[in-house]
């Protein structure tokens, strides 16, 4: 960056005095990318673009003559795009970018994370603000959002087991679970119960990969965010317009995170029929209910009639086993799960392009991609099942009745 007289601009930031790269200068951008290439050559394929808020002082001059007032926001876009170019070109797209600062024009890159939030229940910079900011991100055209799980900035109570569990529950039902702490603490530093809770929700988050991925595909096509403020799809609902701490994750999950130290909260259910994810209780919407929320339980509801695409809970990583270097860790394979909730008709497309249509007591799965399919009826009483007209064995597991079969091109599942 240059001052108006052409001399190098020196600014003050949290690491001291330094100059900013002028990303409108082709040579400067190339130099910066070449520095990052050294990390790529060393094996790096994930990047966090910190800072870039564009807090310029004085009459800074850009190589392309851009107005400083415009560049205050645009600078972050140019910075992040310079990194994304490397991911697409050098890594052939097989990399990930977390961006801290974004504005209009940044919705096509990586994931946005919330910066340095405080490890607290503070309504100024703690967990409540992360929930609100995530919904604001989605409404602003940034569909992929995350925050440092547990809070980045250390407080007097760090590590706080209750806060960590509540943040874990929220993060599990966001696009990304990412643990980060200024105090360098991890899930194992919050006590035995907190670690059990973390594992429970980390496994659930991973199992919902197909559901989240399908929602991300929708975001790429239409801009619809993964985390959807209630007002987004209930714009004529006066109550939904005032809710800032509940949201839909994808089309079928209603999430009501606990953002304080309490063990109860009020939950507004929009119009429609809902199923309590933990108990199976059927509930009608258009009203507010007060629910118990023990420290290890997230108030969570599924739209009645939904078919939720998942992978088995024993899958611990999406990295192919050939790349993981650990044969003991179960990776993604050809097993796919469809969980059926309540009563209703629905048609969805899963992340691999299979069309899944539910009508009454039948489920039709159509798609060329073969899979070993499990259909589960959570909380449903199922006596007999046929697949393509042939009776199959109904089994019972922790999540309810289920059947397993090999899907080729088309599978018709019927039950009584």
ChimeraX attribute file (.defattr): number of C-alpha atoms within 10 A of each C-alpha:
attribute: neighborCount
match mode: 1-to-1
recipient: residues
	/A:1	22
	/A:2	18
	/A:3	15
	/A:4	13
	/A:5	10
	/A:6	11
	/A:7	10
	/A:8	15
	/A:9	19
	/A:10	15
	/A:11	15
	/A:12	12
	/A:13	11
	/A:14	7
	/A:15	6
	/A:16	7
	/A:17	9
	/A:18	13
	/A:19	13
	/A:20	14
	/A:21	16
	/A:22	20
	/A:23	22
	/A:24	17
	/A:25	13
	/A:26	11
	/A:27	11
	/A:28	15
	/A:29	17
	/A:30	13
	/A:31	12
	/A:32	16
	/A:33	15
	/A:34	13
	/A:35	10
	/A:36	15
	/A:37	17
	/A:38	11
	/A:39	13
	/A:40	18
	/A:41	10
	/A:42	8
	/A:43	9
	/A:44	14
	/A:45	17
	/A:46	13
	/A:47	18
	/A:48	16
	/A:49	16
	/A:50	14
	/A:51	15
	/A:52	20
	/A:53	16
	/A:54	16
	/A:55	13
	/A:56	17
	/A:57	12
	/A:58	10
	/A:59	13
	/A:60	17
	/A:61	20
	/A:62	20
	/A:63	13
	/A:64	11
	/A:65	8
	/A:66	13
	/A:67	12
	/A:68	18
	/A:69	10
	/A:70	9
	/A:71	16
	/A:72	15
	/A:73	18
	/A:74	21
	/A:75	23
	/A:76	26
	/A:77	22
	/A:78	20
	/A:79	22
	/A:80	23
	/A:81	19
	/A:82	16
	/A:83	22
	/A:84	21
	/A:85	15
	/A:86	19
	/A:87	21
	/A:88	13
	/A:89	10
	/A:90	15
	/A:91	15
	/A:92	10
	/A:93	13
	/A:94	11
	/A:95	17
	/A:96	19
	/A:97	19
	/A:98	20
	/A:99	26
	/A:100	20
	/A:101	23
	/A:102	24
	/A:103	17
	/A:104	13
	/A:105	14
	/A:106	20
	/A:107	21
	/A:108	16
	/A:109	20
	/A:110	21
	/A:111	21
	/A:112	25
	/A:113	25
	/A:114	21
	/A:115	18
	/A:116	18
	/A:117	22
	/A:118	22
	/A:119	28
	/A:120	29
	/A:121	20
	/A:122	14
	/A:123	12
	/A:124	12
	/A:125	16
	/A:126	23
	/A:127	29
	/A:128	20
	/A:129	20
	/A:130	29
	/A:131	27
	/A:132	16
	/A:133	19
	/A:134	28
	/A:135	26
	/A:136	18
	/A:137	25
	/A:138	22
	/A:139	18
	/A:140	14
	/A:141	18
	/A:142	28
	/A:143	28
	/A:144	24
	/A:145	27
	/A:146	23
	/A:147	29
	/A:148	24
	/A:149	28
	/A:150	32
	/A:151	30
	/A:152	23
	/A:153	19
	/A:154	19
	/A:155	14
	/A:156	8
	/A:157	10
	/A:158	19
	/A:159	23
	/A:160	17
	/A:161	20
	/A:162	20
	/A:163	26
	/A:164	26
	/A:165	27
	/A:166	27
	/A:167	29
	/A:168	28
	/A:169	29
	/A:170	25
	/A:171	26
	/A:172	22
	/A:173	28
	/A:174	23
	/A:175	24
	/A:176	20
	/A:177	22
	/A:178	14
	/A:179	17
	/A:180	17
	/A:181	20
	/A:182	14
	/A:183	14
	/A:184	11
	/A:185	16
	/A:186	15
	/A:187	21
	/A:188	12
	/A:189	14
	/A:190	19
	/A:191	12
	/A:192	12
	/A:193	15
	/A:194	23
	/A:195	17
	/A:196	15
	/A:197	19
	/A:198	23
	/A:199	14
	/A:200	15
	/A:201	22
	/A:202	20
	/A:203	16
	/A:204	18
	/A:205	22
	/A:206	23
	/A:207	22
	/A:208	20
	/A:209	17
	/A:210	20
	/A:211	24
	/A:212	24
	/A:213	18
	/A:214	20
	/A:215	23
	/A:216	21
	/A:217	15
	/A:218	17
	/A:219	21
	/A:220	14
	/A:221	9
	/A:222	9
	/A:223	18
	/A:224	20
	/A:225	28
	/A:226	29
	/A:227	30
	/A:228	24
	/A:229	27
	/A:230	24
	/A:231	20
	/A:232	17
	/A:233	14
	/A:234	14
	/A:235	11
	/A:236	10
	/A:237	14
	/A:238	10
	/A:239	17
	/A:240	21
	/A:241	15
	/A:242	10
	/A:243	15
	/A:244	18
	/A:245	21
	/A:246	24
	/A:247	25
	/A:248	25
	/A:249	21
	/A:250	23
	/A:251	17
	/A:252	17
	/A:253	20
	/A:254	29
	/A:255	23
	/A:256	24
	/A:257	26
	/A:258	28
	/A:259	22
	/A:260	18
	/A:261	12
	/A:262	12
	/A:263	13
	/A:264	15
	/A:265	17
	/A:266	13
	/A:267	20
	/A:268	19
	/A:269	22
	/A:270	20
	/A:271	12
	/A:272	11
	/A:273	19
	/A:274	27
	/A:275	24
	/A:276	18
	/A:277	19
	/A:278	15
	/A:279	10
	/A:280	16
	/A:281	12
	/A:282	18
	/A:283	17
	/A:284	13
	/A:285	14
	/A:286	15
	/A:287	12
	/A:288	12
	/A:289	13
	/A:290	10
	/A:291	12
	/A:292	14
	/A:293	15
	/A:294	13
	/A:295	21
	/A:296	18
	/A:297	17
	/A:298	23
	/A:299	23
	/A:300	20
	/A:301	24
	/A:302	25
	/A:303	23
	/A:304	22
	/A:305	21
	/A:306	24
	/A:307	29
	/A:308	22
	/A:309	24
	/A:310	22
	/A:311	22
	/A:312	17
	/A:313	15
	/A:314	13
	/A:315	16
	/A:316	15
	/A:317	14
	/A:318	13
	/A:319	13
	/A:320	12
	/A:321	16
	/A:322	9
	/A:323	8
	/A:324	14
	/A:325	10
	/A:326	10
	/A:327	10
	/A:328	8
	/A:329	14
	/A:330	17
	/A:331	17
	/A:332	17
	/A:333	14
	/A:334	10
	/A:335	16
	/A:336	20
	/A:337	23
	/A:338	22
	/A:339	17
	/A:340	22
	/A:341	24
	/A:342	22
	/A:343	19
	/A:344	16
	/A:345	16
	/A:346	15
	/A:347	16
	/A:348	18
	/A:349	16
	/A:350	23
	/A:351	18
	/A:352	12
	/A:353	13
	/A:354	18
	/A:355	15
	/A:356	20
	/A:357	17
	/A:358	21
	/A:359	14
	/A:360	12
	/A:361	14
	/A:362	16
	/A:363	23
	/A:364	18
	/A:365	21
	/A:366	19
	/A:367	18
	/A:368	12
	/A:369	13
	/A:370	16
	/A:371	17
	/A:372	14
	/A:373	20
	/A:374	20
	/A:375	20
	/A:376	25
	/A:377	20
	/A:378	21
	/A:379	18
	/A:380	16
	/A:381	11
	/A:382	18
	/A:383	10
	/A:384	13
	/A:385	20
	/A:386	17
	/A:387	20
	/A:388	13
	/A:389	11
	/A:390	10
	/A:391	13
	/A:392	15
	/A:393	13
	/A:394	16
	/A:395	12
	/A:396	13
	/A:397	9
	/A:398	6
	/A:399	13
	/A:400	15
	/A:401	18
	/A:402	22
	/A:403	19
	/A:404	18
	/A:405	15
	/A:406	13
	/A:407	20
	/A:408	15
	/A:409	13
	/A:410	17
	/A:411	19
	/A:412	16
	/A:413	22
	/A:414	20
	/A:415	16
	/A:416	10
